[in-house]
Amino acid sequence: MFRSSEDGEIGLGKQEVNGRDDDSEIIRNVNGFVHSIVDHAAAQLKNQYELLVPHELELRSSGAEGVWTKTTIPRGTKYGPYIGKWLQKPIDMRFAWEAISMLQRQ
């Protein structure tokens, strides 16, 4: 995951380490980079998609499904690379995200 601001600065954020009640997983979040150590494969599969989402964003599966922001995201902020495909055409392309693979970027 790469994040940058419009002026090209890339900041180093405060390091956070969070544990879970059952101690089956330790999540380390460093400036939007999420690293996870999971003891059980089932727990890893369950949380895999949540761990890939930057802390400013959240996945919603009820109502309007998709990726929603929790905070204001500065203009020029970039996330990715992510590999994906359109499951359906967006209603308004101004609010759609472009998902490309590393091979397409080269």
N, CA, C and O atoms as CSV, one atom per row, in Angstrom:
chain,resi,resn,atom,element,x,y,z
A,1,MET,N,N,0.838,-1.171,0.000
A,1,MET,CA,C,0.000,0.000,0.000
A,1,MET,C,C,0.887,1.239,0.000
A,1,MET,O,O,1.796,1.358,0.822
A,2,PHE,N,N,0.628,2.137,-0.900
A,2,PHE,CA,C,1.392,3.368,-0.958
A,2,PHE,C,C,0.450,4.526,-0.712
A,2,PHE,O,O,-0.650,4.570,-1.262
A,3,ARG,N,N,0.876,5.454,0.105
A,3,ARG,CA,C,0.084,6.657,0.347
A,3,ARG,C,C,0.974,7.846,0.093
A,3,ARG,O,O,2.133,7.873,0.508
A,4,SER,N,N,0.429,8.820,-0.586
A,4,SER,CA,C,1.186,10.052,-0.778
A,4,SER,C,C,0.209,11.209,-0.802
A,4,SER,O,O,-0.968,11.037,-1.119
A,5,SER,N,N,0.691,12.360,-0.474
A,5,SER,CA,C,-0.158,13.552,-0.512
A,5,SER,C,C,0.065,14.267,-1.835
A,5,SER,O,O,0.975,13.929,-2.591
A,6,GLU,N,N,-0.762,15.242,-2.102
A,6,GLU,CA,C,-0.687,15.964,-3.363
A,6,GLU,C,C,0.664,16.645,-3.552
A,6,GLU,O,O,1.149,16.759,-4.677
A,7,ASP,N,N,1.264,17.092,-2.475
A,7,ASP,CA,C,2.544,17.786,-2.592
A,7,ASP,C,C,3.729,16.822,-2.609
A,7,ASP,O,O,4.878,17.263,-2.591
A,8,GLY,N,N,3.468,15.520,-2.643
A,8,GLY,CA,C,4.535,14.549,-2.772
A,8,GLY,C,C,5.147,14.090,-1.474
A,8,GLY,O,O,6.043,13.246,-1.491
A,9,GLU,N,N,4.703,14.610,-0.350
A,9,GLU,CA,C,5.272,14.183,0.923
A,9,GLU,C,C,4.734,12.815,1.301
A,9,GLU,O,O,3.555,12.518,1.105
A,10,ILE,N,N,5.603,11.999,1.838
A,10,ILE,CA,C,5.186,10.716,2.387
A,10,ILE,C,C,5.591,10.732,3.845
A,10,ILE,O,O,6.779,10.795,4.164
A,11,GLY,N,N,4.621,10.677,4.721
A,11,GLY,CA,C,4.901,10.816,6.144
A,11,GLY,C,C,5.101,9.493,6.843
A,11,GLY,O,O,4.574,8.466,6.416
A,12,LEU,N,N,5.846,9.519,7.892
A,12,LEU,CA,C,5.994,8.366,8.763
A,12,LEU,C,C,5.135,8.615,9.975
A,12,LEU,O,O,5.366,9.558,10.731
A,13,GLY,N,N,4.151,7.775,10.158
A,13,GLY,CA,C,3.189,8.000,11.230
A,13,GLY,C,C,3.570,7.304,12.510
A,13,GLY,O,O,4.556,6.570,12.578
A,14,LYS,N,N,2.770,7.549,13.518
A,14,LYS,CA,C,2.951,6.925,14.820
A,14,LYS,C,C,2.668,5.434,14.709
A,14,LYS,O,O,1.707,5.029,14.055
A,15,GLN,N,N,3.479,4.637,15.327
A,15,GLN,CA,C,3.316,3.191,15.286
A,15,GLN,C,C,2.339,2.751,16.365
A,15,GLN,O,O,2.440,3.174,17.517
A,16,GLU,N,N,1.391,1.895,15.984
A,16,GLU,CA,C,0.397,1.396,16.922
A,16,GLU,C,C,0.428,-0.127,16.912
A,16,GLU,O,O,0.604,-0.739,15.858
A,17,VAL,N,N,0.262,-0.727,18.056
A,17,VAL,CA,C,0.139,-2.174,18.159
A,17,VAL,C,C,-1.111,-2.462,18.957
A,17,VAL,O,O,-1.252,-2.013,20.094
A,18,ASN,N,N,-2.020,-3.215,18.355
A,18,ASN,CA,C,-3.285,-3.547,19.000
A,18,ASN,C,C,-3.422,-5.055,19.107
A,18,ASN,O,O,-3.093,-5.775,18.165
A,19,GLY,N,N,-3.904,-5.542,20.245
A,19,GLY,CA,C,-4.170,-6.963,20.418
A,19,GLY,C,C,-5.653,-7.222,20.494
A,19,GLY,O,O,-6.437,-6.293,20.688
A,20,ARG,N,N,-6.053,-8.477,20.343
A,20,ARG,CA,C,-7.454,-8.856,20.444
A,20,ARG,C,C,-7.682,-9.547,21.774
A,20,ARG,O,O,-6.735,-9.994,22.420
A,21,ASP,N,N,-8.960,-9.636,22.187
A,21,ASP,CA,C,-9.304,-10.257,23.464
A,21,ASP,C,C,-8.874,-11.712,23.541
A,21,ASP,O,O,-8.426,-12.176,24.589
A,22,ASP,N,N,-9.011,-12.440,22.421
A,22,ASP,CA,C,-8.693,-13.863,22.461
A,22,ASP,C,C,-7.209,-14.139,22.206
A,22,ASP,O,O,-6.794,-15.298,22.211
A,23,ASP,N,N,-6.420,-13.118,21.987
A,23,ASP,CA,C,-4.982,-13.221,21.749
A,23,ASP,C,C,-4.631,-14.093,20.555
A,23,ASP,O,O,-3.489,-14.536,20.433
A,24,SER,N,N,-5.603,-14.355,19.658
A,24,SER,CA,C,-5.312,-15.170,18.485
A,24,SER,C,C,-4.682,-14.342,17.369
A,24,SER,O,O,-4.157,-14.891,16.400
A,25,GLU,N,N,-4.736,-13.028,17.508
A,25,GLU,CA,C,-4.230,-12.187,16.437
A,25,GLU,C,C,-3.610,-10.918,17.010
A,25,GLU,O,O,-4.144,-10.314,17.941
A,26,ILE,N,N,-2.491,-10.532,16.446
A,26,ILE,CA,C,-1.858,-9.263,16.797
A,26,ILE,C,C,-1.819,-8.442,15.522
A,26,ILE,O,O,-1.333,-8.910,14.492
A,27,ILE,N,N,-2.324,-7.229,15.585
A,27,ILE,CA,C,-2.351,-6.357,14.419
A,27,ILE,C,C,-1.401,-5.197,14.666
A,27,ILE,O,O,-1.486,-4.525,15.694
A,28,ARG,N,N,-0.512,-4.966,13.740
A,28,ARG,CA,C,0.397,-3.822,13.825
A,28,ARG,C,C,0.036,-2.872,12.689
A,28,ARG,O,O,0.000,-3.265,11.523
A,29,ASN,N,N,-0.226,-1.632,13.039
A,29,ASN,CA,C,-0.611,-0.619,12.062
A,29,ASN,C,C,0.450,0.471,12.089
A,29,ASN,O,O,0.606,1.171,13.090
A,30,VAL,N,N,1.179,0.614,10.986
A,30,VAL,CA,C,2.204,1.643,10.873
A,30,VAL,C,C,1.849,2.522,9.682
A,30,VAL,O,O,2.042,2.135,8.529
A,31,ASN,N,N,1.319,3.726,9.979
A,31,ASN,CA,C,0.985,4.700,8.942
A,31,ASN,C,C,0.154,4.099,7.811
A,31,ASN,O,O,0.439,4.328,6.635
A,32,GLY,N,N,-0.867,3.336,8.169
A,32,GLY,CA,C,-1.745,2.771,7.159
A,32,GLY,C,C,-1.318,1.417,6.641
A,32,GLY,O,O,-2.086,0.769,5.930
A,33,PHE,N,N,-0.115,0.964,6.972
A,33,PHE,CA,C,0.330,-0.360,6.584
A,33,PHE,C,C,-0.075,-1.313,7.697
A,33,PHE,O,O,0.296,-1.112,8.853
A,34,VAL,N,N,-0.826,-2.338,7.358
A,34,VAL,CA,C,-1.332,-3.256,8.367
A,34,VAL,C,C,-0.621,-4.588,8.225
A,34,VAL,O,O,-0.580,-5.169,7.141
A,35,HIS,N,N,-0.063,-5.066,9.326
A,35,HIS,CA,C,0.606,-6.359,9.366
A,35,HIS,C,C,-0.099,-7.204,10.415
A,35,HIS,O,O,-0.477,-6.699,11.472
A,36,SER,N,N,-0.273,-8.467,10.133
A,36,SER,CA,C,-1.026,-9.315,11.045
A,36,SER,C,C,-0.293,-10.621,11.284
A,36,SER,O,O,0.277,-11.203,10.361
A,37,ILE,N,N,-0.311,-11.075,12.523
A,37,ILE,CA,C,0.192,-12.392,12.892
A,37,ILE,C,C,-0.999,-13.156,13.433
A,37,ILE,O,O,-1.566,-12.783,14.460
A,38,VAL,N,N,-1.386,-14.234,12.743
A,38,VAL,CA,C,-2.577,-14.984,13.115
A,38,VAL,C,C,-2.181,-16.408,13.465
A,38,VAL,O,O,-1.397,-17.037,12.755
A,39,ASP,N,N,-2.736,-16.920,14.581
A,39,ASP,CA,C,-2.443,-18.275,15.014
A,39,ASP,C,C,-3.259,-19.323,14.274
A,39,ASP,O,O,-2.804,-20.454,14.108
A,40,HIS,N,N,-4.455,-18.966,13.829
A,40,HIS,CA,C,-5.343,-19.946,13.208
A,40,HIS,C,C,-5.696,-19.517,11.791
A,40,HIS,O,O,-5.982,-18.347,11.541
A,41,ALA,N,N,-5.673,-20.467,10.871
A,41,ALA,CA,C,-5.997,-20.170,9.476
A,41,ALA,C,C,-7.423,-19.650,9.337
A,41,ALA,O,O,-7.675,-18.773,8.511
A,42,ALA,N,N,-8.353,-20.167,10.120
A,42,ALA,CA,C,-9.748,-19.719,10.044
A,42,ALA,C,C,-9.867,-18.249,10.425
A,42,ALA,O,O,-10.603,-17.501,9.780
A,43,ALA,N,N,-9.160,-17.831,11.452
A,43,ALA,CA,C,-9.200,-16.428,11.869
A,43,ALA,C,C,-8.592,-15.540,10.792
A,43,ALA,O,O,-9.068,-14.430,10.550
A,44,GLN,N,N,-7.547,-16.030,10.152
A,44,GLN,CA,C,-6.904,-15.252,9.096
A,44,GLN,C,C,-7.851,-15.062,7.920
A,44,GLN,O,O,-7.958,-13.960,7.382
A,45,LEU,N,N,-8.537,-16.124,7.518
A,45,LEU,CA,C,-9.461,-16.019,6.397
A,45,LEU,C,C,-10.605,-15.065,6.714
A,45,LEU,O,O,-11.004,-14.264,5.868
A,46,LYS,N,N,-11.135,-15.149,7.935
A,46,LYS,CA,C,-12.248,-14.296,8.350
A,46,LYS,C,C,-11.878,-12.816,8.309
A,46,LYS,O,O,-12.693,-11.986,7.907
A,47,ASN,N,N,-10.676,-12.485,8.715
A,47,ASN,CA,C,-10.266,-11.084,8.832
A,47,ASN,C,C,-9.420,-10.588,7.664
A,47,ASN,O,O,-9.001,-9.430,7.655
A,48,GLN,N,N,-9.166,-11.445,6.686
A,48,GLN,CA,C,-8.256,-11.092,5.598
A,48,GLN,C,C,-8.668,-9.808,4.890
A,48,GLN,O,O,-7.830,-8.933,4.670
A,49,TYR,N,N,-9.923,-9.681,4.534
A,49,TYR,CA,C,-10.356,-8.500,3.795
A,49,TYR,C,C,-10.338,-7.253,4.664
A,49,TYR,O,O,-10.014,-6.171,4.174
A,50,GLU,N,N,-10.680,-7.378,5.945
A,50,GLU,CA,C,-10.660,-6.218,6.836
A,50,GLU,C,C,-9.243,-5.705,7.031
A,50,GLU,O,O,-9.043,-4.500,7.179
A,51,LEU,N,N,-8.255,-6.591,7.033
A,51,LEU,CA,C,-6.870,-6.191,7.255
A,51,LEU,C,C,-6.275,-5.478,6.048
A,51,LEU,O,O,-5.320,-4.714,6.191
A,52,LEU,N,N,-6.824,-5.718,4.866
A,52,LEU,CA,C,-6.308,-5.090,3.662
A,52,LEU,C,C,-6.813,-3.665,3.467
A,52,LEU,O,O,-6.280,-2.921,2.644
A,53,VAL,N,N,-7.828,-3.292,4.213
A,53,VAL,CA,C,-8.435,-1.970,4.058
A,53,VAL,C,C,-7.702,-0.963,4.948
A,53,VAL,O,O,-7.563,-1.195,6.149
A,54,PRO,N,N,-7.232,0.152,4.378
A,54,PRO,CA,C,-6.588,1.189,5.196
A,54,PRO,C,C,-7.521,1.690,6.295
A,54,PRO,O,O,-8.741,1.625,6.147
A,55,HIS,N,N,-6.962,2.186,7.386
A,55,HIS,CA,C,-7.770,2.570,8.546
A,55,HIS,C,C,-8.748,3.708,8.249
A,55,HIS,O,O,-9.726,3.871,8.979
A,56,GLU,N,N,-8.514,4.494,7.204
A,56,GLU,CA,C,-9.437,5.580,6.852
A,56,GLU,C,C,-10.693,5.081,6.150
A,56,GLU,O,O,-11.659,5.829,6.000
A,57,LEU,N,N,-10.685,3.817,5.717
A,57,LEU,CA,C,-11.780,3.263,4.928
A,57,LEU,C,C,-12.426,2.097,5.654
A,57,LEU,O,O,-11.835,1.511,6.561
A,58,GLU,N,N,-13.663,1.759,5.243
A,58,GLU,CA,C,-14.330,0.584,5.787
A,58,GLU,C,C,-15.172,-0.070,4.704
A,58,GLU,O,O,-15.673,0.598,3.799
A,59,LEU,N,N,-15.322,-1.392,4.808
A,59,LEU,CA,C,-16.178,-2.141,3.897
A,59,LEU,C,C,-17.562,-2.227,4.507
A,59,LEU,O,O,-17.707,-2.492,5.700
A,60,ARG,N,N,-18.582,-2.001,3.688
A,60,ARG,CA,C,-19.961,-2.143,4.158
A,60,ARG,C,C,-20.665,-3.155,3.272
A,60,ARG,O,O,-20.539,-3.127,2.047
A,61,SER,N,N,-21.411,-4.053,3.913
A,61,SER,CA,C,-22.132,-5.060,3.146
A,61,SER,C,C,-23.639,-4.934,3.294
A,61,SER,O,O,-24.379,-5.708,2.686
A,62,SER,N,N,-24.112,-3.980,4.085
A,62,SER,CA,C,-25.552,-3.763,4.197
A,62,SER,C,C,-25.892,-2.409,3.587
A,62,SER,O,O,-25.075,-1.489,3.613
A,63,GLY,N,N,-27.082,-2.292,3.047
A,63,GLY,CA,C,-27.445,-1.040,2.376
A,63,GLY,C,C,-26.693,-0.933,1.070
A,63,GLY,O,O,-26.746,-1.851,0.251
A,64,ALA,N,N,-25.996,0.164,0.857
A,64,ALA,CA,C,-25.176,0.329,-0.342
A,64,ALA,C,C,-23.822,-0.315,-0.080
A,64,ALA,O,O,-23.014,0.215,0.682
A,65,GLU,N,N,-23.576,-1.457,-0.710
A,65,GLU,CA,C,-22.314,-2.163,-0.502
A,65,GLU,C,C,-21.162,-1.388,-1.120
A,65,GLU,O,O,-21.329,-0.690,-2.120
A,66,GLY,N,N,-19.997,-1.520,-0.511
A,66,GLY,CA,C,-18.825,-0.894,-1.088
A,66,GLY,C,C,-17.831,-0.438,-0.051
A,66,GLY,O,O,-17.867,-0.865,1.102
A,67,VAL,N,N,-16.950,0.430,-0.475
A,67,VAL,CA,C,-15.906,0.998,0.374
A,67,VAL,C,C,-16.323,2.417,0.726
A,67,VAL,O,O,-16.643,3.215,-0.155
A,68,TRP,N,N,-16.317,2.731,2.019
A,68,TRP,CA,C,-16.741,4.040,2.518
A,68,TRP,C,C,-15.612,4.653,3.333
A,68,TRP,O,O,-14.830,3.923,3.943
A,69,THR,N,N,-15.513,5.972,3.356
A,69,THR,CA,C,-14.486,6.629,4.155
A,69,THR,C,C,-15.010,6.945,5.549
A,69,THR,O,O,-16.180,7.281,5.731
A,70,LYS,N,N,-14.126,6.831,6.517
A,70,LYS,CA,C,-14.454,7.168,7.910
A,70,LYS,C,C,-14.017,8.591,8.240
A,70,LYS,O,O,-14.543,9.206,9.167
A,71,THR,N,N,-13.061,9.112,7.486
A,71,THR,CA,C,-12.524,10.454,7.717
A,71,THR,C,C,-12.345,11.154,6.370
A,71,THR,O,O,-12.519,10.542,5.316
A,72,THR,N,N,-12.002,12.416,6.416
A,72,THR,CA,C,-11.699,13.139,5.187
A,72,THR,C,C,-10.357,12.660,4.657
A,72,THR,O,O,-9.383,12.564,5.404
A,73,ILE,N,N,-10.311,12.365,3.385
A,73,ILE,CA,C,-9.070,11.912,2.757
A,73,ILE,C,C,-8.540,13.064,1.909
A,73,ILE,O,O,-9.237,13.548,1.018
A,74,PRO,N,N,-7.313,13.505,2.179
A,74,PRO,CA,C,-6.759,14.638,1.432
A,74,PRO,C,C,-6.657,14.346,-0.068
A,74,PRO,O,O,-6.386,13.215,-0.471
A,75,ARG,N,N,-6.874,15.368,-0.879
A,75,ARG,CA,C,-6.755,15.244,-2.330
A,75,ARG,C,C,-5.356,14.746,-2.679
A,75,ARG,O,O,-4.369,15.211,-2.109
A,76,GLY,N,N,-5.272,13.818,-3.597
A,76,GLY,CA,C,-3.991,13.284,-4.031
A,76,GLY,C,C,-3.544,12.049,-3.275
A,76,GLY,O,O,-2.529,11.451,-3.632
A,77,THR,N,N,-4.275,11.643,-2.232
A,77,THR,CA,C,-3.929,10.437,-1.492
A,77,THR,C,C,-4.096,9.238,-2.410
A,77,THR,O,O,-5.086,9.144,-3.136
A,78,LYS,N,N,-3.135,8.320,-2.385
A,78,LYS,CA,C,-3.189,7.142,-3.253
A,78,LYS,C,C,-3.099,5.881,-2.412
A,78,LYS,O,O,-2.358,5.824,-1.431
A,79,TYR,N,N,-3.855,4.878,-2.806
A,79,TYR,CA,C,-3.828,3.567,-2.166
A,79,TYR,C,C,-3.542,2.538,-3.251
A,79,TYR,O,O,-3.891,2.723,-4.417
A,80,GLY,N,N,-2.905,1.461,-2.841
A,80,GLY,CA,C,-2.724,0.383,-3.810
A,80,GLY,C,C,-1.278,-0.030,-3.896
A,80,GLY,O,O,-0.456,0.433,-3.105
A,81,PRO,N,N,-0.960,-0.858,-4.804
A,81,PRO,CA,C,-1.818,-1.324,-5.892
A,81,PRO,C,C,-2.776,-2.425,-5.437
A,81,PRO,O,O,-2.441,-3.239,-4.577
A,82,TYR,N,N,-3.951,-2.435,-6.015
A,82,TYR,CA,C,-4.949,-3.479,-5.799
A,82,TYR,C,C,-5.295,-4.094,-7.145
A,82,TYR,O,O,-5.305,-3.405,-8.165
A,83,ILE,N,N,-5.571,-5.361,-7.146
A,83,ILE,CA,C,-5.996,-6.055,-8.352
A,83,ILE,C,C,-7.486,-6.304,-8.216
A,83,ILE,O,O,-7.936,-6.792,-7.179
A,84,GLY,N,N,-8.246,-5.987,-9.223
A,84,GLY,CA,C,-9.683,-6.194,-9.130
A,84,GLY,C,C,-10.362,-6.090,-10.474
A,84,GLY,O,O,-9.724,-5.805,-11.488
A,85,LYS,N,N,-11.669,-6.323,-10.475
A,85,LYS,CA,C,-12.475,-6.184,-11.683
A,85,LYS,C,C,-13.840,-5.631,-11.283
A,85,LYS,O,O,-14.261,-5.778,-10.136
A,86,TRP,N,N,-14.523,-5.001,-12.220
A,86,TRP,CA,C,-15.847,-4.460,-11.969
A,86,TRP,C,C,-16.837,-5.606,-11.817
A,86,TRP,O,O,-16.919,-6.473,-12.687
A,87,LEU,N,N,-17.580,-5.617,-10.734
A,87,LEU,CA,C,-18.655,-6.580,-10.563
A,87,LEU,C,C,-19.941,-6.043,-11.171
A,87,LEU,O,O,-20.795,-6.809,-11.619
A,88,GLN,N,N,-20.072,-4.744,-11.183
A,88,GLN,CA,C,-21.179,-4.071,-11.861
A,88,GLN,C,C,-20.706,-2.675,-12.216
A,88,GLN,O,O,-19.775,-2.159,-11.597
A,89,LYS,N,N,-21.330,-2.066,-13.195
A,89,LYS,CA,C,-20.934,-0.724,-13.608
A,89,LYS,C,C,-21.382,0.280,-12.550
A,89,LYS,O,O,-22.534,0.243,-12.118
A,90,PRO,N,N,-20.486,1.180,-12.123
A,90,PRO,CA,C,-20.852,2.189,-11.126
A,90,PRO,C,C,-21.950,3.115,-11.646
A,90,PRO,O,O,-22.024,3.391,-12.844
A,91,ILE,N,N,-22.790,3.584,-10.751
A,91,ILE,CA,C,-23.858,4.512,-11.116
A,91,ILE,C,C,-23.264,5.829,-11.601
A,91,ILE,O,O,-23.733,6.396,-12.587
A,92,ASP,N,N,-22.252,6.310,-10.925
A,92,ASP,CA,C,-21.611,7.572,-11.283
A,92,ASP,C,C,-20.102,7.343,-11.316
A,92,ASP,O,O,-19.489,7.110,-10.275
A,93,MET,N,N,-19.506,7.407,-12.493
A,93,MET,CA,C,-18.081,7.106,-12.650
A,93,MET,C,C,-17.173,8.079,-11.896
A,93,MET,O,O,-16.011,7.761,-11.646
A,94,ARG,N,N,-17.680,9.256,-11.530
A,94,ARG,CA,C,-16.853,10.200,-10.762
A,94,ARG,C,C,-16.489,9.638,-9.398
A,94,ARG,O,O,-15.488,10.044,-8.808
A,95,PHE,N,N,-17.289,8.713,-8.894
A,95,PHE,CA,C,-17.053,8.155,-7.570
A,95,PHE,C,C,-16.500,6.735,-7.637
A,95,PHE,O,O,-16.429,6.053,-6.615
A,96,ALA,N,N,-16.118,6.292,-8.799
A,96,ALA,CA,C,-15.576,4.940,-8.972
A,96,ALA,C,C,-14.063,4.963,-8.774
A,96,ALA,O,O,-13.405,5.978,-9.000
A,97,TRP,N,N,-13.538,3.839,-8.352
A,97,TRP,CA,C,-12.096,3.699,-8.196
A,97,TRP,C,C,-11.566,2.892,-9.362
A,97,TRP,O,O,-12.225,1.968,-9.839
A,98,GLU,N,N,-10.383,3.237,-9.819
A,98,GLU,CA,C,-9.737,2.458,-10.853
A,98,GLU,C,C,-8.860,1.417,-10.172
A,98,GLU,O,O,-8.006,1.755,-9.352
A,99,ALA,N,N,-9.070,0.166,-10.509
A,99,ALA,CA,C,-8.274,-0.923,-9.941
A,99,ALA,C,C,-7.454,-1.536,-11.064
A,99,ALA,O,O,-8.006,-2.012,-12.056
A,100,ILE,N,N,-6.119,-1.523,-10.905
A,100,ILE,CA,C,-5.242,-2.070,-11.935
A,100,ILE,C,C,-4.238,-2.998,-11.283
A,100,ILE,O,O,-4.002,-2.923,-10.077
A,101,SER,N,N,-3.654,-3.861,-12.072
A,101,SER,CA,C,-2.628,-4.757,-11.546
A,101,SER,C,C,-1.259,-4.122,-11.761
A,101,SER,O,O,-1.132,-3.143,-12.497
A,102,MET,N,N,-0.253,-4.671,-11.128
A,102,MET,CA,C,1.106,-4.159,-11.277
A,102,MET,C,C,1.564,-4.267,-12.727
A,102,MET,O,O,2.314,-3.410,-13.194
A,103,LEU,N,N,1.128,-5.310,-13.458
A,103,LEU,CA,C,1.540,-5.483,-14.844
A,103,LEU,C,C,1.009,-4.358,-15.724
A,103,LEU,O,O,1.684,-3.940,-16.664
A,104,GLN,N,N,-0.185,-3.866,-15.433
A,104,GLN,CA,C,-0.765,-2.791,-16.228
A,104,GLN,C,C,-0.076,-1.462,-15.961
A,104,GLN,O,O,-0.118,-0.576,-16.815
A,105,ARG,N,N,0.555,-1.294,-14.812
A,105,ARG,CA,C,1.217,-0.030,-14.459
A,105,ARG,C,C,2.530,0.136,-15.195
A,105,ARG,O,O,2.984,1.263,-15.390
A,106,GLN,N,N,3.152,-0.955,-15.608
A,106,GLN,CA,C,4.491,-0.884,-16.201
A,106,GLN,C,C,4.474,-0.408,-17.625
A,106,GLN,O,O,5.528,-0.298,-18.252
